[in-house]
Amino acid sequence: MDFFFGIGLRGDGMPGGEGDGSNDLAPQKIKWDIVREFPGGDEVLDTNYVFDFDCILSAVPGVDAAPKILYFKYGVLFRYTVQLLCLSNCTDTDDWNGIQTINEGSWKTNVDCEGSEDTDNPVLASFPDGPYKINVFSYAYDITLVDTASINIELHNFAPVVEEVIVSGSTGEIYHAEWTASGLTPQLNVTVDIPVSNSEILDVTVIFSEPM
């Protein structure tokens, strides 16, 4: 999945009165978070640091390859005018690293829990189906001003599977089992297994990997 982000910053920095020399400006830094919406609250699953402009980029042919990967639309005065960026064209890192993180890429929504290969098993997925939110943070050069933007998305990559089964009787849980990931191998874990009589009335709760 690719993400495109529009820039709408304006700046006035040349003499001659208000409005002279005004242009659209590129932020100093940008990062975006992948946020999973859980019943108990939101959790940041991953952060992608797109760039930190600690150097000057140029749109002159043959000078910088990075702008052509990052910027999908920009004006004649490239160093000042930027309208559209592909945020997913970055390498995931633990922190900003200048423009070294700018690279052809995308958000692999079906990657396994070790981030190594694609998977078709939701138990092994880094990003199981369900609601997510992408939070984008744009920083001014002195990091005193931060602009934020969010988009809500919902992933539907996998066929639903049974992840957990709970059987309850008059005394509480008598059987509880769930599928978890042991590395890249699905593993069935039975945490409760208590014998009951044939006359016991039971309630069975089946939990799937996504809403059914």
Residue pairs with C-beta under 8 A, 6 or more apart in sequence:
1 88
1 106
1 107
1 108
1 109
2 86
2 88
2 89
2 106
2 107
3 32
3 86
3 87
3 88
3 107
3 134
3 136
4 72
4 84
4 85
4 86
4 87
5 30
5 84
5 85
5 86
5 87
5 136
5 149
6 83
6 84
7 24
7 25
7 26
7 27
7 82
7 83
7 84
7 85
7 138
8 24
9 24
9 25
9 26
9 27
9 138
9 147
10 22
10 23
10 24
10 25
11 22
11 23
11 25
11 80
12 18
12 19
12 20
12 21
12 22
13 21
14 20
14 21
15 21
23 75
23 77
23 80
23 81
24 75
24 80
24 81
24 82
24 83
25 80
25 82
26 53
26 82
27 53
27 138
27 139
27 140
27 147
28 52
28 53
28 139
28 140
28 141
28 142
28 143
29 49
29 50
29 51
29 52
29 53
29 96
29 138
29 139
29 143
30 50
30 51
30 85
30 87
30 136
30 137
30 138
30 139
31 47
31 48
31 49
31 50
31 96
31 136
31 137
32 47
32 48
32 50
32 87
32 134
32 135
32 136
32 137
33 44
33 46
33 47
33 48
33 134
33 135
33 137
34 44
34 45
34 46
34 47
34 48
34 107
34 127
34 132
34 134
35 42
35 43
35 44
35 45
35 132
35 133
35 134
35 135
36 42
36 43
36 45
36 127
36 130
36 131
36 132
37 130
37 131
37 132
37 133
42 133
45 126
45 127
46 92
46 126
48 87
48 88
48 90
48 92
48 107
49 90
49 92
49 93
49 94
49 95
49 96
49 97
49 101
50 70
50 85
50 87
50 90
50 101
50 102
51 70
51 90
51 96
51 98
51 99
51 101
51 102
52 96
52 97
52 98
52 99
53 99
53 141
54 98
54 99
55 98
55 99
56 79
57 64
57 66
57 67
57 78
57 79
57 99
58 64
58 67
58 78
58 79
59 67
59 68
59 71
59 74
59 78
66 99
66 102
67 74
67 78
69 86
69 89
69 102
69 103
69 104
70 85
70 86
70 89
70 102
71 78
71 82
71 84
71 85
71 86
72 84
72 85
72 86
73 83
73 84
74 81
74 82
74 83
74 84
75 81
75 82
75 83
87 136
88 105
88 106
88 107
89 102
89 103
89 104
89 105
89 106
90 101
90 102
90 103
90 105
91 100
91 101
91 102
91 103
91 105
93 101
108 118
109 127
109 155
109 157
110 118
110 119
110 120
110 125
110 127
110 157
110 158
111 117
111 118
111 119
111 125
111 126
111 127
112 118
112 119
112 124
112 125
112 126
112 184
113 124
113 125
113 126
113 181
113 184
114 183
114 184
115 126
116 184
117 184
119 125
119 184
120 158
120 159
121 158
121 161
121 186
122 128
122 129
122 157
122 158
122 159
122 160
122 161
122 163
122 209
122 210
123 161
123 163
123 179
123 180
123 181
123 186
123 209
124 181
124 184
124 186
125 157
125 158
127 155
127 157
128 155
128 158
128 209
128 210
129 154
129 155
129 156
129 157
129 158
129 160
129 209
129 210
130 154
130 155
130 210
130 211
131 152
131 153
131 154
132 152
132 153
132 154
132 155
133 150
133 151
133 152
133 153
134 150
134 151
134 153
135 148
135 149
135 150
136 148
136 149
136 150
137 146
137 147
137 148
138 146
138 147
138 148
138 149
139 145
139 146
140 146
156 210
158 209
158 210
160 208
160 209
160 210
160 212
161 179
161 208
161 209
162 179
162 206
162 207
162 208
162 209
163 178
163 179
163 207
163 208
163 209
164 176
164 177
164 178
164 179
164 206
164 207
165 175
165 176
165 177
165 178
165 204
165 205
165 206
165 207
166 173
166 175
166 176
166 204
166 205
166 207
167 173
167 174
167 175
167 176
167 202
167 203
167 204
167 205
168 174
168 202
168 203
168 204
168 205
169 196
169 200
169 201
169 202
169 203
170 200
170 201
173 192
173 194
174 192
174 193
174 194
174 195
174 196
174 200
174 202
175 190
175 192
175 193
175 194
176 190
176 191
176 192
177 188
177 189
177 190
177 191
177 193
178 188
178 189
178 191
178 207
179 186
179 187
179 188
179 189
180 186
180 187
180 189
181 187
196 202
